[in-house]
């Protein structure tokens, strides 16, 4: 209800508990605060490939998809983890 989990291949995932912005190839920007809205919006990238992942000094994570759209996971939860990244060799909490 309060989180969205993206699973990549069999061993990596990102749990999102914070706000997300989505920008499509036309630069239309959508700010999403509710997990159910994030989940529905991310259906548009189902089957796409992440071509770039970048972090910012503020703790945000930007994922660029093969269709040119960009998902930015914001470090908007200051008292709790905004998102976590799990992969075979470890775990990162932001």
Legacy VTK file of the C-alpha trace (Angstrom):
# vtk DataFile Version 3.0
C-alpha trace
ASCII
DATASET POLYDATA
POINTS 94 float
0.000 0.000 0.000
2.843 2.419 0.784
5.654 1.017 -1.344
6.410 0.124 -4.941
9.014 -2.516 -5.731
10.757 -2.697 -9.094
12.353 -6.081 -9.825
15.148 -6.132 -12.403
16.248 -9.471 -13.776
16.277 -12.127 -11.110
18.537 -10.501 -8.517
18.170 -6.719 -8.275
15.300 -4.624 -6.988
14.424 -1.108 -5.856
11.855 -0.516 -3.115
10.322 2.968 -3.403
8.599 4.583 -0.414
9.013 8.226 -1.449
7.772 10.647 -4.068
8.572 9.974 -7.726
8.663 12.149 -10.815
8.131 10.738 -14.281
9.105 12.538 -17.465
8.273 11.025 -20.839
10.087 11.574 -24.130
7.986 14.741 -24.651
9.277 16.141 -21.323
5.811 16.015 -19.732
6.531 15.905 -15.990
4.302 14.103 -13.499
4.902 14.211 -9.728
3.484 11.199 -7.894
3.165 10.841 -4.137
0.984 7.764 -3.697
2.364 4.261 -4.247
-0.696 3.176 -6.229
-0.219 6.107 -8.638
3.506 5.342 -9.010
2.740 1.688 -9.765
0.188 2.550 -12.428
2.478 5.150 -14.033
5.416 2.729 -14.151
3.392 0.292 -16.255
4.486 2.435 -19.211
8.101 1.231 -18.785
7.254 -2.435 -18.318
9.568 -4.379 -20.619
11.865 -1.382 -21.197
15.574 -1.395 -20.324
17.279 0.986 -17.905
19.976 2.613 -20.035
21.338 4.909 -17.337
21.100 5.266 -13.572
22.462 8.360 -11.840
22.423 9.605 -8.284
22.438 13.193 -7.104
24.089 14.828 -4.104
20.632 15.214 -2.531
20.130 11.436 -2.641
17.740 11.264 -5.600
18.044 8.407 -8.099
17.264 8.934 -11.792
16.542 5.978 -14.080
16.586 6.631 -17.819
14.655 4.046 -19.826
15.222 2.818 -23.372
12.214 4.831 -24.611
13.808 8.077 -23.343
11.555 8.525 -20.330
13.096 9.308 -16.936
11.931 8.141 -13.529
13.386 10.147 -10.644
13.034 8.629 -7.183
13.200 11.514 -4.751
14.899 11.413 -1.365
11.781 12.976 0.144
11.495 10.961 3.356
14.027 12.562 5.683
13.284 10.410 8.772
13.024 7.063 6.947
14.490 5.324 3.906
13.116 6.922 0.746
14.189 3.911 -1.275
16.395 0.856 -1.032
18.402 -0.946 -3.684
19.011 -4.655 -3.263
21.464 -6.597 -5.410
23.396 -9.873 -5.070
26.390 -8.334 -3.300
24.608 -5.948 -0.963
21.956 -3.502 0.025
21.813 0.323 -0.165
19.306 2.395 1.817
18.766 6.088 0.951
LINES 1 95
94 0 1 2 3 4 5 6 7 8 9 10 11 12 13 14 15 16 17 18 19 20 21 22 23 24 25 26 27 28 29 30 31 32 33 34 35 36 37 38 39 40 41 42 43 44 45 46 47 48 49 50 51 52 53 54 55 56 57 58 59 60 61 62 63 64 65 66 67 68 69 70 71 72 73 74 75 76 77 78 79 80 81 82 83 84 85 86 87 88 89 90 91 92 93
